[in-house]
């Protein structure tokens, strides 16, 4: 029986209005897709909490791509321009009210994790948060799910997991979690019915 629920952040709990590509096109023009691919690769160590961190990688790419804005501007106007999805946030409160432990399970570099904790107040919304940079592993690495389950002190089958990416759902299932794919735009009642 599921006693704890893990929810992903991006495209489950929160969304970047217009999407990543549109947000980066403002700064990178036609090279936005190329820049997005490059930063996704460069940020992987910071997602696991390894040095040098996300901001130095972003700064280096801003210089390499000759972006007409500072790395700080991109951080604030792209990575921090998050909108919390009210229906999903309401579901978190509902599940907690029904006795579930509800936890954030997200891949984030330290800078964005700090923003989500401090500005979006996720520490108050959730029972606990598992940011990959603090866990020391990132989804879909099975080590991420094993560490989370060990921290919760329960069996994998007692943990439900919701993510928008099929690869993360598959990895969670391999570890024994009760995992479901769901994303922004899907009917929230489908998500509610899972638990």
C-alpha distance (Angstrom), angle and dihedral (degrees) to the residues before:
residue distance angle dihedral
X1 . . .
X2 3.80 . .
X3 3.80 112.4 .
X4 3.80 99.8 162.8
X5 3.80 131.2 44.7
X6 3.80 124.4 -155.6
X7 3.81 116.9 -160.2
X8 3.79 126.0 -166.6
X9 3.81 117.3 -133.0
X10 3.81 112.5 -141.5
X11 3.80 113.1 66.5
X12 3.81 91.5 -2.2
X13 3.81 105.8 56.9
X14 3.79 100.4 6.3
X15 3.77 139.9 19.6
X16 3.79 137.9 -157.7
X17 3.83 102.9 -129.3
X18 3.79 110.0 -115.9
X19 3.80 92.4 6.0
X20 3.79 135.0 -95.8
X21 3.79 97.4 -71.7
X22 3.80 94.9 52.9
X23 3.81 91.3 46.3
X24 3.81 91.7 52.0
X25 3.81 95.2 43.3
X26 3.81 87.7 70.5
X27 3.81 88.6 64.8
X28 3.80 105.4 23.6
X29 3.80 103.0 32.5
X30 3.80 113.3 -165.2
X31 3.80 91.4 -2.4
X32 3.83 92.8 62.0
X33 3.80 93.8 105.5
X34 3.80 91.6 48.2
X35 3.82 90.9 47.4
X36 3.81 91.7 49.0
X37 3.80 91.4 51.7
X38 3.81 90.8 48.4
X39 3.82 95.0 49.1
X40 3.81 91.4 45.7
X41 3.81 88.4 57.5
X42 3.81 95.1 40.7
X43 3.81 94.0 50.1
X44 3.82 96.0 55.4
X45 3.83 95.9 94.2
X46 3.81 91.0 49.8
X47 3.81 89.7 50.7
X48 3.80 87.1 62.2
X49 3.80 91.8 45.0
X50 3.82 93.4 -106.0
X51 3.78 122.1 142.1
X52 2.96 144.8 -72.6
X53 3.80 88.5 40.1
X54 3.77 134.9 -142.8
X55 3.81 101.7 -73.0
X56 3.83 95.8 58.7
X57 3.82 89.0 49.9
X58 3.81 90.9 49.5
X59 3.80 91.3 47.3
X60 3.81 91.7 51.5
X61 3.81 92.3 50.5
X62 3.81 92.5 47.0
X63 3.81 87.2 56.9
X64 3.82 94.2 42.9
X65 3.81 93.7 49.5
X66 3.82 93.0 40.4
X67 3.80 90.9 -126.5
X68 3.83 109.5 -171.8
X69 3.80 92.3 -131.1
X70 3.78 136.2 60.7
X71 3.79 123.7 -96.7
X72 3.81 87.4 -114.9
X73 3.83 90.7 56.8
X74 3.79 90.5 52.3
X75 3.79 91.6 46.8
X76 3.80 91.8 52.8
X77 3.81 99.4 37.0
X78 3.81 98.6 40.7
X79 3.82 114.0 18.2
X80 3.81 94.9 35.6
X81 3.81 96.9 41.2
X82 3.78 93.2 97.2
X83 3.79 127.6 149.7
X84 3.79 118.2 -156.2
X85 3.81 111.8 -133.4
X86 3.81 105.3 -124.5
X87 3.81 96.2 -153.1
X88 3.81 92.2 54.4
X89 3.81 92.8 43.7
X90 3.81 88.6 50.6
X91 3.80 89.1 51.9
X92 3.82 89.9 54.4
X93 3.81 90.1 56.4
X94 3.81 90.8 44.7
X95 3.81 93.5 51.7
X96 3.79 92.0 46.5
X97 3.80 88.6 50.5
X98 3.80 88.9 54.1
X99 3.81 91.1 55.5
X100 3.80 102.6 -97.3
X101 3.76 121.4 134.9
X102 3.82 102.7 -124.8
X103 3.79 119.6 -161.4
X104 3.78 138.5 177.4
X105 3.82 113.4 -119.2
X106 3.78 110.5 -174.6
X107 3.80 144.0 146.3
X108 3.79 106.5 -124.2
X109 3.79 138.4 149.6
X110 3.83 115.5 -123.1
X111 3.81 95.1 -100.5
X112 3.80 94.6 55.5
X113 3.81 92.9 39.7
X114 3.82 89.4 55.6
X115 3.80 90.7 49.7
X116 3.80 91.8 50.3
X117 3.81 91.7 48.4
X118 3.80 96.8 45.2
X119 3.80 106.0 31.0
X120 3.79 102.3 28.4
X121 3.83 92.9 38.2
X122 3.80 94.1 -136.6
X123 3.81 91.3 157.6
X124 3.80 87.5 67.5
X125 3.80 94.4 43.4
X126 3.82 95.6 51.4
X127 3.79 134.5 47.1
X128 3.80 87.2 -128.5
X129 3.80 140.0 -17.4
X130 3.79 129.5 -131.3
X131 3.80 107.4 -160.7
X132 3.79 109.7 -178.0
X133 3.81 91.8 -131.8
X134 3.81 88.8 60.8
X135 3.82 96.0 38.4
X136 3.82 91.1 54.6
X137 3.81 93.9 -130.1
X138 3.79 134.1 68.4
X139 3.79 132.6 -141.3
X140 3.02 129.6 -68.8
X141 3.81 88.7 34.7
X142 3.82 105.8 104.6
X143 3.82 87.4 -138.8
X144 3.81 88.1 70.2
X145 3.80 92.4 59.1
X146 3.80 93.8 41.5
X147 3.82 91.0 53.5
X148 3.80 92.2 48.3
X149 3.81 93.0 48.9
X150 3.82 90.8 47.3
X151 3.80 90.9 50.9
X152 3.80 90.8 50.6
X153 3.82 89.2 49.3
X154 3.80 94.9 -136.4
X155 3.79 139.0 110.1
X156 3.84 116.9 -87.9
X157 3.82 91.4 -115.3
X158 3.79 89.3 61.1
X159 3.80 90.8 63.2
X160 3.80 125.0 81.8
X161 3.80 118.0 -160.3
X162 3.81 130.9 -164.1
X163 3.80 123.0 -168.6
X164 3.79 136.0 154.9
X165 3.81 93.8 -134.3
X166 3.80 120.2 80.7
X167 3.82 92.1 -150.8
X168 3.82 91.0 59.2
X169 3.80 92.2 46.2
X170 3.81 90.8 50.8
X171 3.82 92.2 49.4
X172 3.81 91.9 49.6
X173 3.81 90.6 50.6
X174 3.81 90.6 51.6
X175 3.81 88.5 57.9
X176 3.82 89.9 49.1
X177 3.80 102.7 -101.6
X178 3.81 120.5 141.0
X179 3.80 95.5 -115.0
X180 3.80 132.1 -175.6
X181 3.78 134.4 -176.5
X182 3.81 114.3 -129.9
X183 3.78 133.5 148.2
X184 3.75 144.2 -178.8
X185 3.79 108.4 -68.7
X186 3.80 94.5 36.0
X187 3.80 116.9 109.2
X188 3.79 109.2 -84.1
X189 3.81 89.4 -147.8
X190 3.81 87.5 66.7
X191 3.78 88.3 57.2
X192 3.79 91.9 44.9
X193 3.81 90.9 51.5
X194 3.81 91.3 56.9
X195 3.80 89.7 70.8
